[in-house]
Every structure is written in C-alpha cells, then in structure tokens.
C-alpha cells in the first residue's frame, strides 16, 4: 500500500460494482472516474474488436492512448450480447451489481432484454444510468450523436468568437456528459443509501452540453422582457489572445484596478482618463478600440517582460503554453497531477490523476487499462460461475 493510500482510509466508490456497456468516450470516461474513486468497473465489450476507441490514434500493445486515458482501472470481459446465453449471463450477474451504465441508443438495451426495468426487477437496488445523444423522445431520439454534432446543437460553435462559427477542438460535450453522469450516479447512490432503492437515470448529451454552456454563453437569452438590451458576452471580453514580441499571452482584467494595472504595465496610464475606457459600461461599448490602442504596445515587448509587469500589477495573466510546456510546468508537479508508470503492454506512460483530493491527498491512479477480454474468466469466477459453466459459455461462443 502506498503512502497516499494509507492516508485515504476508504475511497468514495469502494465496494461499488459497476457494469459498463459502452463505446467511445462518454460512458467510458464516467466509469473510469468511478474506478479512480474506488469502484470495481467491469467493461463488457463485444466479441470481435471490443470498444472501437482501442484503435484510434497512437497505440502500443493493441491499446490506444485514447482508450487508456478513458479506461484505466477497469476489467474487460468479452460477451456476445446478441446470444441468449450472453444476455442471460448479464442478468445472472445483476444481484451483485450496483450500477449499470451504457451509452447505446435508446431502445437497444431493451431489445437485448437488458433494459432498466428488466434488470431493476432482478435487483431493485440497482442504479441504471443510460446516456443518449438527444434523449429518449422527440425527433432526434434515435439519431446518432458524436461530440461535434452536440457542440453544434448546443451553441458551442456559435460561442467561440464575436462572429462566425468554430469548434472547440476537444471532445468537450463527451466529457461534460461524463462528469454529469458521474455526478448523477453519485446522487442516485446517495438516495439508495437513504431509501434502499435504486433508480433509473437518463442523461442526454444535448442537455448536459447546454446546461454547461448556458450560464455565460446564453446571458443575452436568459432575460426575456423587451426592455433588456443585449450586452457583450464574457467570451467576447476576456477570451482573447494577445500577441507579444515573441509569442502570445492571455489576461483577464475584470476590475477597474486590474485594467489600470494593464495600462500601467504598458506605460499607457493616460488612457485611464479617456472617457471611452474609464468605466466598465463605456469600455464595453468601445472594446475593439481599446484593444487596438494596446496591440502595438504588447507587440513591442517580449512575453516574459510583459508577464512580469502584469503580475507585478496584480493582473491575472498567463503565457499560452505548448503541450510540452503544459506537462512540465512546476505547478502540476507541486499538485502531483501527473503520474508516470509502466503498463505491461503499452510501456512507459504519462497519466493525469483524478483532480479531487480526499483528506488533502490525491487519489492513487487506478489500475492499468485492460486488454480486450483479459479478465473474462476471472470476473465470471468471482461472480460464482463454476469452471464447467464458464467452459460451456466459451464453447457456445457467448464469452471469450
């Protein structure tokens, strides 16, 4: 046991068993966070190739980095859910399962006899969480959904600049939905602890994405009376790259004192008296002119110089880091955010810890990402299947 584990007497999801049916990011990432916090997560994968995420991008030992980043700490079993024997196996496991999570389209699990009502009839304490793209009803309920599709539907592409559309080039909605699913499972388990009863939980990516982006991106769509005038969005005000002599910085001067600090750092104190910029209201109306007035001054100074001046004047600012610089910055070392270790198939790896700290200590990173079906026999034995029963399932092609 590590020193960190000794200081965390019990992880939040300890003694919780999760059965995960998923492909790609959303449900996989949610279940991995549960594994990081102590759950036993069993990933049920198709017989042939498993989760397609295994084969996307940089890989070694038959496991991609993307898959490893969303599936560490899990066990993998191969089950043919199209076979009656495979479906019955899952039903037989239910009395020992606390959480089922899947991201299949609405109706798929029901068609396999593994829907929420069927499984919760076997185990009334079961928390059953279904992730979908658009929900269970409505014109898009059966439509396929991937992250950029949801970004388009919830307004992320319309919220990245003053004009036009552009994507956040990151799987934002997938991971936002994963965090939402994780929180929902936590809430449902808390209800179960109080009532003894499980729950069915639905999480739609479109709902999770809009809930996440709405507070600031839809500021001008919240108040509905006709006497409300639209105002610039926060994204238009503070999410701005500022070019320097040798790179770029970003800064967030949100208060009068901080804005004065910017002008002092650039030797532009006279602008404080300019009526276009001397109040927040007037600045908002003249934000483009304000930025143009400062652009040349920023370009005359090296990044390190202007950063030092801004920090001296208590202006929140940062240099825009490369990926390599992100991973090597001293703050992450101080936080113990990044862990390096060896994977039996993938070799040397760099991992990022789950961000929550308990008792002031970071959680130890959960076990390795599994090879496809590496744990089938062990998991089935743990669930009480005899050698003969396991061999019969294998002979029938229901598991591997």
Secondary structure, 3 states (H helix, E strand, C coil): CCHHHHHCCCCCCCCCEEEEECCCCHHHHHHHHHHHCCCEEEEEECCCCCCHHHHCCCEECCEEHHHHHHHCCEEEEEECCCCHHHHHHHHHHHHHCCEEEECCCCCHHHHCCCCHHHHHHHCCCCEEEEEECCCCCCCCCCCCCCHHHHHHHHCCCCCCCCCCCCCCCCCHHHHHHHHHHHHHHHHHHHHHHHHCCCEEEEEEHHHHHHHHHHHHHCHHHCCCCCCCCCCCCHHHHHCCCEECCCCEEEEECCCHHHHHHHHHHCCCHHHHHCCCCCCHHHHHHCHHHHHHHHHHHHHCCCHHHHHHHHHHCCCEEEECCCHHHHHHCHHHHHHCCEEEEEECCCEEEEEECCCCEECCEECCCCCCCCCCCCCHHHHHHHCCCCHHHHHHHHHCCCEC
